[in-house]
Amino acid sequence: MIGDENPKHETKSPPPISSDVAVVDDRIMAVATQAASSTPISQLNVTKSSRVHIGPKFISVTQTVRNTEEIKGQILGQELISSKSTRKLRCSIAVFVCWTLIVTLGLGFYISHYALSKLTRLDLDIHEPWYLRRSDWQAMSPYSVDFLDLPLSFVIVGHSATNYCTEKYECIKEMLDVQKSHLHRGWQDIGPNFLVSGNGIVFEGRGANVFGAMAIAWNRRSILIMFLGDYTKDKTTPVQFEHLNIVLDQLVKQGVLRPDYTLYGQCQVASLTISPGPNVIRELHNLKHWSSENSSLCLRG
């Protein structure tokens, strides 16, 4: 009222705070928080705010972050505690892997360069019309193959005591007959490492580095050579010894024979034996490294 000494001012009181509705913005966040803490709220409506997370969502995010940090801390603590032992273990594994690799490579090199070379029939690299390999005379496959421990110190010479031949295809037939005979005896293949015909054809028998069969107790430490024919009556020819010397030189060159090897007739190392026959024994001096020791013991047939 005008002129009143103590005019009455109308004061508007704030609206009562509802127990189920609150208006929250950036300015009254603290008030709303205080009210929420003092008065139970069964329902909350939020408007005009991007900073409020409601209930379980806020608590869940907080809990997830907390749990993640705790797990990271635990893992970090374990790594710090076990770092020394882990480094030692890793070093040990690295050393083991390196040594395993070195041993594997070394073993592979040995197998490829040494072991496998003994598991195949050695070719003498002679390319002459008078030298026939197994495939040239159509040799039958052996029952088994046993390889020699090279180099060898001896050469033993014998004869087949079968038909004498001087023509290529006739001699091939003779070779097949000898092989069949030896297989029927229970041998694994034709007996000798090499055979030679009357006209100087040298046939590859078992081969240069294969364990042969002809002279008991000498087979595994010798190269075995057989003259085709019966040399108690058949005559030798100079070309037979000429070609055999070439083969023997090649055997030395390829490490099958020692350079100081010794050559004997079969009758010189086996008592009461005729092979290779007196006609061959008389001419063995034409072969390199022949020793006349015990030649007087050879039977003449």
Solvent accessible surface area in square Angstrom, and as a share of the most:
residue,aa,sasa,rsa
1,M,192,0.86
2,I,179,0.91
3,G,80,0.77
4,D,66,0.34
5,E,158,0.71
6,N,116,0.59
7,P,66,0.42
8,K,188,0.80
9,H,156,0.69
10,E,160,0.72
11,T,117,0.68
12,K,181,0.77
13,S,93,0.60
14,P,111,0.70
15,P,111,0.70
16,P,126,0.79
17,I,125,0.63
18,S,51,0.33
19,S,69,0.45
20,D,61,0.32
21,V,73,0.42
22,A,25,0.19
23,V,107,0.62
24,V,10,0.06
25,D,31,0.16
26,D,97,0.50
27,R,210,0.77
28,I,70,0.35
29,M,66,0.29
30,A,78,0.60
31,V,89,0.51
32,A,19,0.14
33,T,82,0.48
34,Q,132,0.59
35,A,23,0.18
36,A,47,0.37
37,S,94,0.60
38,S,86,0.55
39,T,54,0.31
40,P,118,0.74
41,I,65,0.33
42,S,106,0.69
43,Q,107,0.48
44,L,74,0.37
45,N,72,0.37
46,V,44,0.26
47,T,79,0.46
48,K,184,0.78
49,S,37,0.24
50,S,112,0.72
51,R,184,0.67
52,V,49,0.28
53,H,101,0.45
54,I,104,0.53
55,G,35,0.33
56,P,112,0.70
57,K,131,0.56
58,F,110,0.46
59,I,117,0.59
60,S,61,0.39
61,V,85,0.49
62,T,75,0.43
63,Q,82,0.37
64,T,80,0.47
65,V,84,0.48
66,R,144,0.53
67,N,61,0.31
68,T,56,0.33
69,E,101,0.45
70,E,81,0.36
71,I,97,0.49
72,K,120,0.51
73,G,42,0.40
74,Q,116,0.52
75,I,90,0.46
76,L,102,0.51
77,G,25,0.24
78,Q,118,0.53
79,E,103,0.46
80,L,122,0.61
81,I,151,0.77
82,S,46,0.30
83,S,37,0.24
84,K,144,0.61
85,S,67,0.43
86,T,44,0.25
87,R,133,0.49
88,K,146,0.62
89,L,109,0.54
90,R,163,0.59
91,C,83,0.50
92,S,67,0.43
93,I,93,0.47
94,A,53,0.41
95,V,84,0.48
96,F,142,0.59
97,V,85,0.49
98,C,75,0.45
99,W,154,0.54
100,T,64,0.37
101,L,103,0.51
102,I,98,0.50
103,V,94,0.54
104,T,80,0.47
105,L,116,0.58
106,G,41,0.40
107,L,104,0.52
108,G,37,0.36
109,F,114,0.47
110,Y,120,0.46
111,I,72,0.37
112,S,60,0.39
113,H,106,0.47
114,Y,119,0.45
115,A,32,0.25
116,L,89,0.44
117,S,65,0.42
118,K,97,0.41
119,L,107,0.53
120,T,87,0.51
121,R,77,0.28
122,L,53,0.26
123,D,65,0.34
124,L,2,0.01
125,D,88,0.46
126,I,11,0.06
127,H,138,0.61
128,E,82,0.37
129,P,119,0.75
130,W,34,0.12
131,Y,7,0.03
132,L,11,0.05
133,R,51,0.18
134,R,23,0.08
135,S,92,0.59
136,D,69,0.36
137,W,0,0.00
138,Q,136,0.61
139,A,25,0.19
140,M,70,0.31
141,S,94,0.61
142,P,35,0.22
143,Y,150,0.57
144,S,60,0.39
145,V,60,0.35
146,D,66,0.34
147,F,47,0.20
148,L,5,0.03
149,D,107,0.56
150,L,49,0.24
151,P,57,0.36
152,L,7,0.04
153,S,37,0.24
154,F,44,0.18
155,V,0,0.00
156,I,0,0.00
157,V,0,0.00
158,G,0,0.00
159,H,18,0.08
160,S,19,0.13
161,A,61,0.48
162,T,59,0.34
163,N,104,0.53
164,Y,68,0.26
165,C,3,0.02
166,T,68,0.40
167,E,86,0.39
168,K,79,0.34
169,Y,149,0.57
170,E,87,0.39
171,C,0,0.00
172,I,21,0.11
173,K,132,0.56
174,E,14,0.06
175,M,0,0.00
176,L,43,0.21
177,D,61,0.32
178,V,6,0.03
179,Q,0,0.00
180,K,97,0.41
181,S,48,0.31
182,H,9,0.04
183,L,19,0.10
184,H,160,0.71
185,R,151,0.55
186,G,54,0.52
187,W,67,0.24
188,Q,74,0.33
189,D,3,0.01
190,I,0,0.00
191,G,0,0.00
192,P,0,0.00
193,N,0,0.00
194,F,1,0.00
195,L,0,0.00
196,V,0,0.00
197,S,0,0.00
198,G,0,0.00
199,N,54,0.28
200,G,0,0.00
201,I,13,0.07
202,V,0,0.00
203,F,0,0.00
204,E,12,0.05
205,G,0,0.00
206,R,15,0.06
207,G,0,0.00
208,A,1,0.01
209,N,6,0.03
210,V,4,0.02
211,F,50,0.21
212,G,0,0.00
213,A,17,0.13
214,M,28,0.12
215,A,3,0.02
216,I,160,0.81
217,A,77,0.60
218,W,41,0.14
219,N,23,0.12
220,R,125,0.46
221,R,107,0.39
222,S,0,0.00
223,I,0,0.00
224,L,0,0.00
225,I,0,0.00
226,M,12,0.05
227,F,0,0.00
228,L,0,0.00
229,G,0,0.00
230,D,32,0.16
231,Y,0,0.00
232,T,51,0.30
233,K,142,0.60
234,D,26,0.13
235,K,138,0.59
236,T,29,0.17
237,T,41,0.24
238,P,118,0.74
239,V,45,0.26
240,Q,0,0.00
241,F,8,0.03
242,E,101,0.45
243,H,19,0.08
244,L,0,0.00
245,N,26,0.13
246,I,75,0.38
247,V,0,0.00
248,L,0,0.00
249,D,65,0.34
250,Q,32,0.14
251,L,0,0.00
252,V,43,0.25
253,K,161,0.68
254,Q,58,0.26
255,G,36,0.34
256,V,0,0.00
257,L,2,0.01
258,R,107,0.39
259,P,102,0.64
260,D,110,0.57
261,Y,5,0.02
262,T,35,0.21
263,L,0,0.00
264,Y,26,0.10
265,G,0,0.00
266,Q,25,0.11
267,C,2,0.01
268,Q,9,0.04
269,V,35,0.20
270,A,35,0.27
271,S,93,0.60
272,L,151,0.75
273,T,27,0.16
274,I,62,0.32
275,S,15,0.09
276,P,0,0.00
277,G,1,0.01
278,P,17,0.11
279,N,12,0.06
280,V,0,0.00
281,I,26,0.13
282,R,130,0.47
283,E,57,0.26
284,L,0,0.00
285,H,117,0.52
286,N,63,0.32
287,L,4,0.02
288,K,94,0.40
289,H,81,0.36
290,W,63,0.22
291,S,30,0.20
292,S,66,0.43
293,E,101,0.45
294,N,70,0.36
295,S,31,0.20
296,S,107,0.69
297,L,110,0.55
298,C,22,0.13
299,L,74,0.37
300,R,170,0.62
301,G,84,0.81
